[in-house]
């Protein structure tokens, strides 16, 4: 049975950027693990646990510091984060690994230090074949701002793969987004309630149907 892992920074990242993908592949038989690394707040941890239960995926929660500004690993220790992540996956191997965007600004208007931390650690473990099949198995979120300098986001037109969500899938995703503890102050800046379609890119990346490869 195929296995996939999403390595993200926060309680809602897996829903925002790839909730439909997780759901669609889970229905087709994929086994999922979702790691959220920077989640010290109890309310956010409870939301993450609920979402993973709804999705039927294995949740892994970590309590590293949550901060947006500043240099990556300025508030979290890189070696400690790597060690905890390695321990969490317990030498498992995965067919696919998903993580945050590698573009300069990330998924939206400004780079988030925690997103970079999660992405760099995911890349490091994949590149060292500590998670599976190497770089062709690593999928980055591929989003861009709609209005140039604004904060609303959509899948990048040059993304390698897309998953157009059906209306029932989008409605389901929106409902989970509305339950986010900080939805009013946070998600409204991200084309609230959520992006559709979902977009991904990678080096030699091969994603299964129903994800659609850009011609």
mmCIF file of the C-alpha atoms, coordinates in Angstrom:
data_MODEL
# 
_entry.id   MODEL 
# 
loop_
_atom_site.group_PDB 
_atom_site.id 
_atom_site.type_symbol 
_atom_site.label_atom_id 
_atom_site.label_alt_id 
_atom_site.label_comp_id 
_atom_site.label_asym_id 
_atom_site.label_entity_id 
_atom_site.label_seq_id 
_atom_site.pdbx_PDB_ins_code 
_atom_site.Cartn_x 
_atom_site.Cartn_y 
_atom_site.Cartn_z 
_atom_site.occupancy 
_atom_site.B_iso_or_equiv 
_atom_site.pdbx_formal_charge 
_atom_site.auth_seq_id 
_atom_site.auth_comp_id 
_atom_site.auth_asym_id 
_atom_site.auth_atom_id 
_atom_site.pdbx_PDB_model_num 
ATOM 1   C CA . UNK A 1 1   ? 0.000   0.000  0.000   1.00 0.00 ? 1   UNK A CA 1 
ATOM 2   C CA . UNK A 1 2   ? 1.523   3.389  -0.987  1.00 0.00 ? 2   UNK A CA 1 
ATOM 3   C CA . UNK A 1 3   ? 2.616   5.706  1.821   1.00 0.00 ? 3   UNK A CA 1 
ATOM 4   C CA . UNK A 1 4   ? 2.997   9.486  1.897   1.00 0.00 ? 4   UNK A CA 1 
ATOM 5   C CA . UNK A 1 5   ? 4.060   12.059 4.467   1.00 0.00 ? 5   UNK A CA 1 
ATOM 6   C CA . UNK A 1 6   ? 3.450   15.785 4.731   1.00 0.00 ? 6   UNK A CA 1 
ATOM 7   C CA . UNK A 1 7   ? 6.037   17.762 6.732   1.00 0.00 ? 7   UNK A CA 1 
ATOM 8   C CA . UNK A 1 8   ? 4.610   21.181 7.564   1.00 0.00 ? 8   UNK A CA 1 
ATOM 9   C CA . UNK A 1 9   ? 5.101   23.935 10.102  1.00 0.00 ? 9   UNK A CA 1 
ATOM 10  C CA . UNK A 1 10  ? 1.645   24.566 11.555  1.00 0.00 ? 10  UNK A CA 1 
ATOM 11  C CA . UNK A 1 11  ? -1.734  23.177 12.544  1.00 0.00 ? 11  UNK A CA 1 
ATOM 12  C CA . UNK A 1 12  ? -3.553  24.270 9.370   1.00 0.00 ? 12  UNK A CA 1 
ATOM 13  C CA . UNK A 1 13  ? -0.861  24.042 6.665   1.00 0.00 ? 13  UNK A CA 1 
ATOM 14  C CA . UNK A 1 14  ? -1.784  20.534 5.570   1.00 0.00 ? 14  UNK A CA 1 
ATOM 15  C CA . UNK A 1 15  ? -5.425  21.550 5.118   1.00 0.00 ? 15  UNK A CA 1 
ATOM 16  C CA . UNK A 1 16  ? -4.749  24.879 3.393   1.00 0.00 ? 16  UNK A CA 1 
ATOM 17  C CA . UNK A 1 17  ? -2.224  23.733 0.836   1.00 0.00 ? 17  UNK A CA 1 
ATOM 18  C CA . UNK A 1 18  ? -3.070  20.080 0.239   1.00 0.00 ? 18  UNK A CA 1 
ATOM 19  C CA . UNK A 1 19  ? -6.180  19.030 2.164   1.00 0.00 ? 19  UNK A CA 1 
ATOM 20  C CA . UNK A 1 20  ? -7.943  17.879 -0.991  1.00 0.00 ? 20  UNK A CA 1 
ATOM 21  C CA . UNK A 1 21  ? -4.899  15.923 -2.134  1.00 0.00 ? 21  UNK A CA 1 
ATOM 22  C CA . UNK A 1 22  ? -4.627  14.102 1.190   1.00 0.00 ? 22  UNK A CA 1 
ATOM 23  C CA . UNK A 1 23  ? -8.312  13.247 1.129   1.00 0.00 ? 23  UNK A CA 1 
ATOM 24  C CA . UNK A 1 24  ? -8.375  12.106 -2.511  1.00 0.00 ? 24  UNK A CA 1 
ATOM 25  C CA . UNK A 1 25  ? -5.309  9.865  -2.212  1.00 0.00 ? 25  UNK A CA 1 
ATOM 26  C CA . UNK A 1 26  ? -6.446  8.492  1.155   1.00 0.00 ? 26  UNK A CA 1 
ATOM 27  C CA . UNK A 1 27  ? -9.735  7.411  -0.408  1.00 0.00 ? 27  UNK A CA 1 
ATOM 28  C CA . UNK A 1 28  ? -7.768  5.595  -3.133  1.00 0.00 ? 28  UNK A CA 1 
ATOM 29  C CA . UNK A 1 29  ? -5.785  3.636  -0.539  1.00 0.00 ? 29  UNK A CA 1 
ATOM 30  C CA . UNK A 1 30  ? -2.764  5.774  0.315   1.00 0.00 ? 30  UNK A CA 1 
ATOM 31  C CA . UNK A 1 31  ? -1.574  5.748  3.938   1.00 0.00 ? 31  UNK A CA 1 
ATOM 32  C CA . UNK A 1 32  ? -0.714  9.211  5.300   1.00 0.00 ? 32  UNK A CA 1 
ATOM 33  C CA . UNK A 1 33  ? 1.400   10.676 8.089   1.00 0.00 ? 33  UNK A CA 1 
ATOM 34  C CA . UNK A 1 34  ? 1.217   14.414 8.750   1.00 0.00 ? 34  UNK A CA 1 
ATOM 35  C CA . UNK A 1 35  ? 3.917   16.130 10.831  1.00 0.00 ? 35  UNK A CA 1 
ATOM 36  C CA . UNK A 1 36  ? 3.286   19.649 12.205  1.00 0.00 ? 36  UNK A CA 1 
ATOM 37  C CA . UNK A 1 37  ? 6.505   20.931 13.743  1.00 0.00 ? 37  UNK A CA 1 
ATOM 38  C CA . UNK A 1 38  ? 5.802   24.360 15.262  1.00 0.00 ? 38  UNK A CA 1 
ATOM 39  C CA . UNK A 1 39  ? 2.670   23.978 17.333  1.00 0.00 ? 39  UNK A CA 1 
ATOM 40  C CA . UNK A 1 40  ? 3.097   24.937 21.001  1.00 0.00 ? 40  UNK A CA 1 
ATOM 41  C CA . UNK A 1 41  ? -0.458  26.291 21.406  1.00 0.00 ? 41  UNK A CA 1 
ATOM 42  C CA . UNK A 1 42  ? -2.993  23.796 22.910  1.00 0.00 ? 42  UNK A CA 1 
ATOM 43  C CA . UNK A 1 43  ? -5.946  25.059 20.842  1.00 0.00 ? 43  UNK A CA 1 
ATOM 44  C CA . UNK A 1 44  ? -4.019  24.639 17.619  1.00 0.00 ? 44  UNK A CA 1 
ATOM 45  C CA . UNK A 1 45  ? -2.877  21.182 18.666  1.00 0.00 ? 45  UNK A CA 1 
ATOM 46  C CA . UNK A 1 46  ? -6.492  20.211 19.310  1.00 0.00 ? 46  UNK A CA 1 
ATOM 47  C CA . UNK A 1 47  ? -7.495  21.489 15.867  1.00 0.00 ? 47  UNK A CA 1 
ATOM 48  C CA . UNK A 1 48  ? -4.671  19.551 14.220  1.00 0.00 ? 48  UNK A CA 1 
ATOM 49  C CA . UNK A 1 49  ? -5.662  16.365 16.041  1.00 0.00 ? 49  UNK A CA 1 
ATOM 50  C CA . UNK A 1 50  ? -9.283  16.821 14.939  1.00 0.00 ? 50  UNK A CA 1 
ATOM 51  C CA . UNK A 1 51  ? -8.331  17.382 11.285  1.00 0.00 ? 51  UNK A CA 1 
ATOM 52  C CA . UNK A 1 52  ? -6.108  14.334 11.187  1.00 0.00 ? 52  UNK A CA 1 
ATOM 53  C CA . UNK A 1 53  ? -8.901  12.261 12.717  1.00 0.00 ? 53  UNK A CA 1 
ATOM 54  C CA . UNK A 1 54  ? -11.345 13.482 10.056  1.00 0.00 ? 54  UNK A CA 1 
ATOM 55  C CA . UNK A 1 55  ? -8.817  12.717 7.311   1.00 0.00 ? 55  UNK A CA 1 
ATOM 56  C CA . UNK A 1 56  ? -7.895  9.322  8.745   1.00 0.00 ? 56  UNK A CA 1 
ATOM 57  C CA . UNK A 1 57  ? -4.174  10.108 8.818   1.00 0.00 ? 57  UNK A CA 1 
ATOM 58  C CA . UNK A 1 58  ? -1.464  9.563  11.429  1.00 0.00 ? 58  UNK A CA 1 
ATOM 59  C CA . UNK A 1 59  ? -0.771  12.850 13.267  1.00 0.00 ? 59  UNK A CA 1 
ATOM 60  C CA . UNK A 1 60  ? 2.665   13.825 14.595  1.00 0.00 ? 60  UNK A CA 1 
ATOM 61  C CA . UNK A 1 61  ? 2.696   16.970 16.753  1.00 0.00 ? 61  UNK A CA 1 
ATOM 62  C CA . UNK A 1 62  ? 5.778   18.920 17.805  1.00 0.00 ? 62  UNK A CA 1 
ATOM 63  C CA . UNK A 1 63  ? 6.049   22.025 19.983  1.00 0.00 ? 63  UNK A CA 1 
ATOM 64  C CA . UNK A 1 64  ? 8.864   24.038 18.429  1.00 0.00 ? 64  UNK A CA 1 
ATOM 65  C CA . UNK A 1 65  ? 8.508   27.831 18.496  1.00 0.00 ? 65  UNK A CA 1 
ATOM 66  C CA . UNK A 1 66  ? 6.046   29.487 16.114  1.00 0.00 ? 66  UNK A CA 1 
ATOM 67  C CA . UNK A 1 67  ? 7.443   32.661 14.520  1.00 0.00 ? 67  UNK A CA 1 
ATOM 68  C CA . UNK A 1 68  ? 7.219   34.214 11.096  1.00 0.00 ? 68  UNK A CA 1 
ATOM 69  C CA . UNK A 1 69  ? 9.852   36.960 11.034  1.00 0.00 ? 69  UNK A CA 1 
ATOM 70  C CA . UNK A 1 70  ? 13.602  36.579 11.328  1.00 0.00 ? 70  UNK A CA 1 
ATOM 71  C CA . UNK A 1 71  ? 16.001  34.023 9.965   1.00 0.00 ? 71  UNK A CA 1 
ATOM 72  C CA . UNK A 1 72  ? 15.021  30.346 9.810   1.00 0.00 ? 72  UNK A CA 1 
ATOM 73  C CA . UNK A 1 73  ? 16.378  28.409 12.809  1.00 0.00 ? 73  UNK A CA 1 
ATOM 74  C CA . UNK A 1 74  ? 16.918  31.655 14.733  1.00 0.00 ? 74  UNK A CA 1 
ATOM 75  C CA . UNK A 1 75  ? 14.317  30.590 17.311  1.00 0.00 ? 75  UNK A CA 1 
ATOM 76  C CA . UNK A 1 76  ? 14.465  26.823 16.838  1.00 0.00 ? 76  UNK A CA 1 
ATOM 77  C CA . UNK A 1 77  ? 17.506  24.596 16.937  1.00 0.00 ? 77  UNK A CA 1 
ATOM 78  C CA . UNK A 1 78  ? 18.066  22.866 13.610  1.00 0.00 ? 78  UNK A CA 1 
ATOM 79  C CA . UNK A 1 79  ? 19.731  19.783 15.077  1.00 0.00 ? 79  UNK A CA 1 
ATOM 80  C CA . UNK A 1 80  ? 16.928  19.311 17.600  1.00 0.00 ? 80  UNK A CA 1 
ATOM 81  C CA . UNK A 1 81  ? 14.271  19.676 14.915  1.00 0.00 ? 81  UNK A CA 1 
ATOM 82  C CA . UNK A 1 82  ? 16.037  17.171 12.679  1.00 0.00 ? 82  UNK A CA 1 
ATOM 83  C CA . UNK A 1 83  ? 16.467  14.686 15.511  1.00 0.00 ? 83  UNK A CA 1 
ATOM 84  C CA . UNK A 1 84  ? 12.805  14.907 16.547  1.00 0.00 ? 84  UNK A CA 1 
ATOM 85  C CA . UNK A 1 85  ? 11.675  14.493 12.944  1.00 0.00 ? 85  UNK A CA 1 
ATOM 86  C CA . UNK A 1 86  ? 13.874  11.437 12.412  1.00 0.00 ? 86  UNK A CA 1 
ATOM 87  C CA . UNK A 1 87  ? 12.580  9.901  15.646  1.00 0.00 ? 87  UNK A CA 1 
ATOM 88  C CA . UNK A 1 88  ? 8.977   10.637 14.643  1.00 0.00 ? 88  UNK A CA 1 
ATOM 89  C CA . UNK A 1 89  ? 9.125   8.699  11.384  1.00 0.00 ? 89  UNK A CA 1 
ATOM 90  C CA . UNK A 1 90  ? 10.876  5.752  13.089  1.00 0.00 ? 90  UNK A CA 1 
ATOM 91  C CA . UNK A 1 91  ? 12.889  4.719  10.020  1.00 0.00 ? 91  UNK A CA 1 
ATOM 92  C CA . UNK A 1 92  ? 9.773   4.471  7.847   1.00 0.00 ? 92  UNK A CA 1 
ATOM 93  C CA . UNK A 1 93  ? 10.073  4.963  4.107   1.00 0.00 ? 93  UNK A CA 1 
ATOM 94  C CA . UNK A 1 94  ? 7.571   6.895  2.017   1.00 0.00 ? 94  UNK A CA 1 
ATOM 95  C CA . UNK A 1 95  ? 6.673   6.914  -1.654  1.00 0.00 ? 95  UNK A CA 1 
ATOM 96  C CA . UNK A 1 96  ? 5.921   10.649 -1.574  1.00 0.00 ? 96  UNK A CA 1 
ATOM 97  C CA . UNK A 1 97  ? 6.991   13.521 0.684   1.00 0.00 ? 97  UNK A CA 1 
ATOM 98  C CA . UNK A 1 98  ? 5.170   16.873 0.658   1.00 0.00 ? 98  UNK A CA 1 
ATOM 99  C CA . UNK A 1 99  ? 6.393   20.128 2.183   1.00 0.00 ? 99  UNK A CA 1 
ATOM 100 C CA . UNK A 1 100 ? 6.396   23.922 1.935   1.00 0.00 ? 100 UNK A CA 1 
ATOM 101 C CA . UNK A 1 101 ? 7.203   26.034 -1.121  1.00 0.00 ? 101 UNK A CA 1 
ATOM 102 C CA . UNK A 1 102 ? 10.782  26.608 -2.233  1.00 0.00 ? 102 UNK A CA 1 
ATOM 103 C CA . UNK A 1 103 ? 10.011  29.991 -3.859  1.00 0.00 ? 103 UNK A CA 1 
ATOM 104 C CA . UNK A 1 104 ? 11.500  33.162 -2.357  1.00 0.00 ? 104 UNK A CA 1 
ATOM 105 C CA . UNK A 1 105 ? 8.261   34.323 -0.728  1.00 0.00 ? 105 UNK A CA 1 
ATOM 106 C CA . UNK A 1 106 ? 6.823   30.914 0.146   1.00 0.00 ? 106 UNK A CA 1 
ATOM 107 C CA . UNK A 1 107 ? 3.125   30.202 -0.281  1.00 0.00 ? 107 UNK A CA 1 
ATOM 108 C CA . UNK A 1 108 ? 2.004   33.804 0.085   1.00 0.00 ? 108 UNK A CA 1 
ATOM 109 C CA . UNK A 1 109 ? 3.094   37.420 0.396   1.00 0.00 ? 109 UNK A CA 1 
ATOM 110 C CA . UNK A 1 110 ? 6.100   36.996 2.679   1.00 0.00 ? 110 UNK A CA 1 
ATOM 111 C CA . UNK A 1 111 ? 8.496   34.265 3.661   1.00 0.00 ? 111 UNK A CA 1 
ATOM 112 C CA . UNK A 1 112 ? 7.560   32.454 6.872   1.00 0.00 ? 112 UNK A CA 1 
ATOM 113 C CA . UNK A 1 113 ? 10.601  31.338 8.858   1.00 0.00 ? 113 UNK A CA 1 
ATOM 114 C CA . UNK A 1 114 ? 8.874   28.204 10.160  1.00 0.00 ? 114 UNK A CA 1 
ATOM 115 C CA . UNK A 1 115 ? 7.857   27.180 6.641   1.00 0.00 ? 115 UNK A CA 1 
ATOM 116 C CA . UNK A 1 116 ? 11.484  27.406 5.534   1.00 0.00 ? 116 UNK A CA 1 
ATOM 117 C CA . UNK A 1 117 ? 12.589  25.332 8.526   1.00 0.00 ? 117 UNK A CA 1 
ATOM 118 C CA . UNK A 1 118 ? 10.150  22.530 7.715   1.00 0.00 ? 118 UNK A CA 1 
ATOM 119 C CA . UNK A 1 119 ? 11.051  22.621 4.014   1.00 0.00 ? 119 UNK A CA 1 
ATOM 120 C CA . UNK A 1 120 ? 14.807  22.536 4.579   1.00 0.00 ? 120 UNK A CA 1 
ATOM 121 C CA . UNK A 1 121 ? 14.545  19.623 6.977   1.00 0.00 ? 121 UNK A CA 1 
ATOM 122 C CA . UNK A 1 122 ? 12.281  17.711 4.588   1.00 0.00 ? 122 UNK A CA 1 
ATOM 123 C CA . UNK A 1 123 ? 14.709  18.319 1.716   1.00 0.00 ? 123 UNK A CA 1 
ATOM 124 C CA . UNK A 1 124 ? 17.670  17.225 3.835   1.00 0.00 ? 124 UNK A CA 1 
ATOM 125 C CA . UNK A 1 125 ? 16.077  13.944 4.882   1.00 0.00 ? 125 UNK A CA 1 
ATOM 126 C CA . UNK A 1 126 ? 14.801  13.178 1.378   1.00 0.00 ? 126 UNK A CA 1 
ATOM 127 C CA . UNK A 1 127 ? 18.138  14.067 -0.229  1.00 0.00 ? 127 UNK A CA 1 
ATOM 128 C CA . UNK A 1 128 ? 19.902  11.734 2.216   1.00 0.00 ? 128 UNK A CA 1 
ATOM 129 C CA . UNK A 1 129 ? 17.316  9.029  1.434   1.00 0.00 ? 129 UNK A CA 1 
ATOM 130 C CA . UNK A 1 130 ? 16.263  8.946  5.072   1.00 0.00 ? 130 UNK A CA 1 
ATOM 131 C CA . UNK A 1 131 ? 12.583  9.020  4.072   1.00 0.00 ? 131 UNK A CA 1 
ATOM 132 C CA . UNK A 1 132 ? 12.448  7.029  0.851   1.00 0.00 ? 132 UNK A CA 1 
ATOM 133 C CA . UNK A 1 133 ? 13.171  7.265  -2.831  1.00 0.00 ? 133 UNK A CA 1 
ATOM 134 C CA . UNK A 1 134 ? 15.120  10.529 -3.026  1.00 0.00 ? 134 UNK A CA 1 
ATOM 135 C CA . UNK A 1 135 ? 14.357  13.886 -4.629  1.00 0.00 ? 135 UNK A CA 1 
ATOM 136 C CA . UNK A 1 136 ? 11.892  12.682 -7.304  1.00 0.00 ? 136 UNK A CA 1 
ATOM 137 C CA . UNK A 1 137 ? 9.580   11.802 -4.390  1.00 0.00 ? 137 UNK A CA 1 
ATOM 138 C CA . UNK A 1 138 ? 9.645   15.349 -2.919  1.00 0.00 ? 138 UNK A CA 1 
ATOM 139 C CA . UNK A 1 139 ? 6.701   17.625 -3.744  1.00 0.00 ? 139 UNK A CA 1 
ATOM 140 C CA . UNK A 1 140 ? 6.750   21.319 -2.849  1.00 0.00 ? 140 UNK A CA 1 
ATOM 141 C CA . UNK A 1 141 ? 3.595   23.414 -2.493  1.00 0.00 ? 141 UNK A CA 1 
ATOM 142 C CA . UNK A 1 142 ? 3.389   25.720 -5.539  1.00 0.00 ? 142 UNK A CA 1 
ATOM 143 C CA . UNK A 1 143 ? 1.337   28.869 -4.887  1.00 0.00 ? 143 UNK A CA 1 
ATOM 144 C CA . UNK A 1 144 ? 1.588   32.550 -5.712  1.00 0.00 ? 144 UNK A CA 1 
ATOM 145 C CA . UNK A 1 145 ? -0.089  35.814 -4.781  1.00 0.00 ? 145 UNK A CA 1 
ATOM 146 C CA . UNK A 1 146 ? -2.964  36.818 -7.059  1.00 0.00 ? 146 UNK A CA 1 
ATOM 147 C CA . UNK A 1 147 ? -2.537  40.578 -6.980  1.00 0.00 ? 147 UNK A CA 1 
ATOM 148 C CA . UNK A 1 148 ? 1.230   40.953 -7.116  1.00 0.00 ? 148 UNK A CA 1 
ATOM 149 C CA . UNK A 1 149 ? 1.775   42.504 -3.708  1.00 0.00 ? 149 UNK A CA 1 
ATOM 150 C CA . UNK A 1 150 ? -1.383  41.169 -2.060  1.00 0.00 ? 150 UNK A CA 1 
ATOM 151 C CA . UNK A 1 151 ? -1.816  38.181 0.180   1.00 0.00 ? 151 UNK A CA 1 
ATOM 152 C CA . UNK A 1 152 ? -4.519  36.162 -1.581  1.00 0.00 ? 152 UNK A CA 1 
ATOM 153 C CA . UNK A 1 153 ? -3.030  33.033 -3.126  1.00 0.00 ? 153 UNK A CA 1 
ATOM 154 C CA . UNK A 1 154 ? -3.728  30.540 -5.880  1.00 0.00 ? 154 UNK A CA 1 
ATOM 155 C CA . UNK A 1 155 ? -1.834  27.642 -7.439  1.00 0.00 ? 155 UNK A CA 1 
ATOM 156 C CA . UNK A 1 156 ? 0.998   28.897 -9.658  1.00 0.00 ? 156 UNK A CA 1 
ATOM 157 C CA . UNK A 1 157 ? 0.307   28.590 -13.359 1.00 0.00 ? 157 UNK A CA 1 
ATOM 158 C CA . UNK A 1 158 ? 3.727   26.993 -13.852 1.00 0.00 ? 158 UNK A CA 1 
ATOM 159 C CA . UNK A 1 159 ? 3.204   24.366 -11.140 1.00 0.00 ? 159 UNK A CA 1 
ATOM 160 C CA . UNK A 1 160 ? 4.128   20.871 -12.293 1.00 0.00 ? 160 UNK A CA 1 
ATOM 161 C CA . UNK A 1 161 ? 0.947   19.244 -10.968 1.00 0.00 ? 161 UNK A CA 1 
ATOM 162 C CA . UNK A 1 162 ? -2.553  20.390 -10.057 1.00 0.00 ? 162 UNK A CA 1 
ATOM 163 C CA . UNK A 1 163 ? -5.481  18.872 -8.251  1.00 0.00 ? 163 UNK A CA 1 
ATOM 164 C CA . UNK A 1 164 ? -8.721  20.689 -9.185  1.00 0.00 ? 164 UNK A CA 1 
ATOM 165 C CA . UNK A 1 165 ? -11.104 20.108 -6.296  1.00 0.00 ? 165 UNK A CA 1 
ATOM 166 C CA . UNK A 1 166 ? -14.704 19.157 -6.957  1.00 0.00 ? 166 UNK A CA 1 
ATOM 167 C CA . UNK A 1 167 ? -17.371 21.314 -5.342  1.00 0.00 ? 167 UNK A CA 1 
ATOM 168 C CA . UNK A 1 168 ? -18.051 18.752 -2.558  1.00 0.00 ? 168 UNK A CA 1 
ATOM 169 C CA . UNK A 1 169 ? -14.290 18.531 -1.876  1.00 0.00 ? 169 UNK A CA 1 
ATOM 170 C CA . UNK A 1 170 ? -13.959 22.313 -1.803  1.00 0.00 ? 170 UNK A CA 1 
ATOM 171 C CA . UNK A 1 171 ? -16.944 22.622 0.530   1.00 0.00 ? 171 UNK A CA 1 
ATOM 172 C CA . UNK A 1 172 ? -15.454 19.994 2.841   1.00 0.00 ? 172 UNK A CA 1 
ATOM 173 C CA . UNK A 1 173 ? -12.097 21.789 2.819   1.00 0.00 ? 173 UNK A CA 1 
ATOM 174 C CA . UNK A 1 174 ? -13.755 25.150 3.519   1.00 0.00 ? 174 UNK A CA 1 
ATOM 175 C CA . UNK A 1 175 ? -15.606 23.679 6.479   1.00 0.00 ? 175 UNK A CA 1 
ATOM 176 C CA . UNK A 1 176 ? -12.351 22.478 8.035   1.00 0.00 ? 176 UNK A CA 1 
ATOM 177 C CA . UNK A 1 177 ? -10.738 25.873 7.364   1.00 0.00 ? 177 UNK A CA 1 
ATOM 178 C CA . UNK A 1 178 ? -13.577 27.634 9.171   1.00 0.00 ? 178 UNK A CA 1 
ATOM 179 C CA . UNK A 1 179 ? -12.767 25.626 12.306  1.00 0.00 ? 179 UNK A CA 1 
ATOM 180 C CA . UNK A 1 180 ? -9.189  26.955 12.483  1.00 0.00 ? 180 UNK A CA 1 
ATOM 181 C CA . UNK A 1 181 ? -8.759  28.735 15.865  1.00 0.00 ? 181 UNK A CA 1 
ATOM 182 C CA . UNK A 1 182 ? -7.362  31.896 14.223  1.00 0.00 ? 182 UNK A CA 1 
ATOM 183 C CA . UNK A 1 183 ? -9.379  31.782 10.991  1.00 0.00 ? 183 UNK A CA 1 
ATOM 184 C CA . UNK A 1 184 ? -10.725 35.336 11.153  1.00 0.00 ? 184 UNK A CA 1 
ATOM 185 C CA . UNK A 1 185 ? -7.344  36.981 11.722  1.00 0.00 ? 185 UNK A CA 1 
ATOM 186 C CA . UNK A 1 186 ? -5.230  34.666 9.588   1.00 0.00 ? 186 UNK A CA 1 
ATOM 187 C CA . UNK A 1 187 ? -7.020  32.816 6.793   1.00 0.00 ? 187 UNK A CA 1 
ATOM 188 C CA . UNK A 1 188 ? -8.843  35.882 5.481   1.00 0.00 ? 188 UNK A CA 1 
ATOM 189 C CA . UNK A 1 189 ? -5.429  37.023 4.221   1.00 0.00 ? 189 UNK A CA 1 
ATOM 190 C CA . UNK A 1 190 ? -5.015  33.862 2.155   1.00 0.00 ? 190 UNK A CA 1 
ATOM 191 C CA . UNK A 1 191 ? -7.982  34.062 -0.235  1.00 0.00 ? 191 UNK A CA 1 
ATOM 192 C CA . UNK A 1 192 ? -10.109 32.731 2.616   1.00 0.00 ? 192 UNK A CA 1 
ATOM 193 C CA . UNK A 1 193 ? -11.330 30.129 2.992   1.00 0.00 ? 193 UNK A CA 1 
ATOM 194 C CA . UNK A 1 194 ? -8.836  28.154 0.898   1.00 0.00 ? 194 UNK A CA 1 
ATOM 195 C CA . UNK A 1 195 ? -7.051  27.829 -2.462  1.00 0.00 ? 195 UNK A CA 1 
ATOM 196 C CA . UNK A 1 196 ? -8.433  25.686 -5.291  1.00 0.00 ? 196 UNK A CA 1 
ATOM 197 C CA . UNK A 1 197 ? -6.877  24.007 -7.241  1.00 0.00 ? 197 UNK A CA 1 
ATOM 198 C CA . UNK A 1 198 ? -3.957  22.690 -5.201  1.00 0.00 ? 198 UNK A CA 1 
ATOM 199 C CA . UNK A 1 199 ? -0.534  22.987 -6.872  1.00 0.00 ? 199 UNK A CA 1 
ATOM 200 C CA . UNK A 1 200 ? 2.792   21.170 -6.529  1.00 0.00 ? 200 UNK A CA 1 
ATOM 201 C CA . UNK A 1 201 ? 6.253   21.109 -8.115  1.00 0.00 ? 201 UNK A CA 1 
ATOM 202 C CA . UNK A 1 202 ? 9.522   19.218 -7.724  1.00 0.00 ? 202 UNK A CA 1 
ATOM 203 C CA . UNK A 1 203 ? 12.685  17.912 -9.391  1.00 0.00 ? 203 UNK A CA 1 
ATOM 204 C CA . UNK A 1 204 ? 11.746  14.911 -11.506 1.00 0.00 ? 204 UNK A CA 1 
ATOM 205 C CA . UNK A 1 205 ? 8.537   14.704 -9.488  1.00 0.00 ? 205 UNK A CA 1 
ATOM 206 C CA . UNK A 1 206 ? 6.079   11.945 -10.390 1.00 0.00 ? 206 UNK A CA 1 
ATOM 207 C CA . UNK A 1 207 ? 2.664   12.241 -8.754  1.00 0.00 ? 207 UNK A CA 1 
ATOM 208 C CA . UNK A 1 208 ? -0.111  9.695  -9.315  1.00 0.00 ? 208 UNK A CA 1 
ATOM 209 C CA . UNK A 1 209 ? -3.533  10.279 -10.775 1.00 0.00 ? 209 UNK A CA 1 
ATOM 210 C CA . UNK A 1 210 ? -5.861  12.012 -10.044 1.00 0.00 ? 210 UNK A CA 1 
ATOM 211 C CA . UNK A 1 211 ? -3.264  14.802 -9.862  1.00 0.00 ? 211 UNK A CA 1 
ATOM 212 C CA . UNK A 1 212 ? -2.937  16.411 -13.280 1.00 0.00 ? 212 UNK A CA 1 
ATOM 213 C CA . UNK A 1 213 ? 0.454   17.123 -14.830 1.00 0.00 ? 213 UNK A CA 1 
ATOM 214 C CA . UNK A 1 214 ? 0.791   20.499 -16.581 1.00 0.00 ? 214 UNK A CA 1 
ATOM 215 C CA . UNK A 1 215 ? 1.314   20.103 -20.312 1.00 0.00 ? 215 UNK A CA 1 
# 
